[in-house]
């Protein structure tokens, strides 16, 4: 329980940030699932991958995931797409 006004304000700010981050993480996960599903079914056209990459970049820019994590997600998604198109 917050004892001072500044601690109460910090608690309010933390709750808002937590909600924002949770929503962003959920949005990212949904985009990744769609992109991965598109790659798995073989219907991964450029727009599906582009949308996935865009969501990953936005999450990194907003600080929801780190830059290296974003790069790793994009790399793995691109590699999976390349493997799927080679079949």
C-alpha positions as CSV (number, residue, x, y, z in Angstrom):
1,X,0.0,0.0,0.0
2,X,1.4,3.4,-1.0
3,X,2.1,5.7,1.9
4,X,2.9,9.0,0.1
5,X,1.3,11.0,-2.7
6,X,4.2,10.3,-4.9
7,X,4.0,6.6,-4.2
8,X,0.3,6.6,-5.0
9,X,1.0,8.4,-8.3
10,X,3.8,5.9,-9.2
11,X,1.3,3.1,-8.5
12,X,-1.3,4.6,-10.8
13,X,1.4,5.1,-13.5
14,X,2.6,1.5,-13.1
15,X,-0.9,0.1,-13.4
16,X,-1.5,2.0,-16.7
17,X,1.9,0.9,-18.1
18,X,1.1,-2.7,-17.1
19,X,-2.2,-2.6,-18.9
20,X,-0.5,-1.0,-22.0
21,X,2.3,-3.5,-22.1
22,X,-0.2,-6.4,-21.6
23,X,-2.3,-5.2,-24.5
24,X,0.8,-4.8,-26.7
25,X,2.2,-8.2,-25.8
26,X,-1.2,-9.8,-26.7
27,X,-1.3,-7.9,-30.0
28,X,2.2,-9.1,-30.8
29,X,1.4,-12.7,-29.9
30,X,-1.7,-12.7,-32.1
31,X,0.2,-11.2,-35.1
32,X,3.0,-13.9,-34.6
33,X,0.4,-16.7,-34.5
34,X,-1.2,-15.4,-37.7
35,X,2.1,-15.1,-39.5
36,X,3.3,-18.5,-38.3
37,X,0.0,-20.1,-39.3
38,X,0.3,-18.6,-42.7
39,X,3.8,-19.9,-43.1
40,X,2.7,-23.4,-41.9
41,X,-0.2,-23.7,-44.2
42,X,1.9,-22.4,-47.1
43,X,-0.3,-19.4,-47.7
44,X,2.3,-17.0,-46.5
45,X,2.1,-14.2,-49.0
46,X,4.1,-11.0,-48.6
47,X,1.3,-9.1,-46.8
48,X,1.1,-11.7,-44.0
49,X,4.8,-11.5,-43.4
50,X,4.9,-7.8,-43.7
51,X,2.1,-7.4,-41.1
52,X,4.0,-9.7,-38.8
53,X,7.3,-7.8,-39.2
54,X,5.5,-4.5,-38.7
55,X,3.9,-5.7,-35.4
56,X,7.3,-7.0,-34.2
57,X,8.9,-3.6,-35.0
58,X,6.2,-1.7,-33.3
59,X,6.5,-3.8,-30.2
60,X,10.3,-3.2,-30.1
61,X,9.8,0.5,-30.7
62,X,7.4,0.7,-27.8
63,X,9.7,-1.2,-25.5
64,X,7.4,-4.2,-25.1
65,X,10.2,-6.5,-26.4
66,X,13.9,-5.7,-26.8
67,X,15.5,-5.0,-30.2
68,X,17.5,-8.2,-30.3
69,X,14.4,-10.2,-29.5
70,X,12.5,-8.5,-32.3
71,X,15.4,-9.3,-34.7
72,X,15.3,-12.9,-33.7
73,X,11.6,-13.2,-34.2
74,X,11.8,-11.6,-37.7
75,X,14.8,-13.8,-38.6
76,X,13.0,-17.0,-37.6
77,X,9.8,-16.0,-39.3
78,X,11.7,-15.2,-42.5
79,X,13.6,-18.5,-42.3
80,X,10.4,-20.4,-41.8
81,X,8.8,-18.6,-44.8
82,X,11.9,-19.5,-46.9
83,X,11.7,-23.1,-45.9
84,X,8.0,-23.3,-46.7
85,X,8.4,-21.7,-50.1
86,X,11.2,-24.1,-51.0
87,X,9.0,-27.1,-50.5
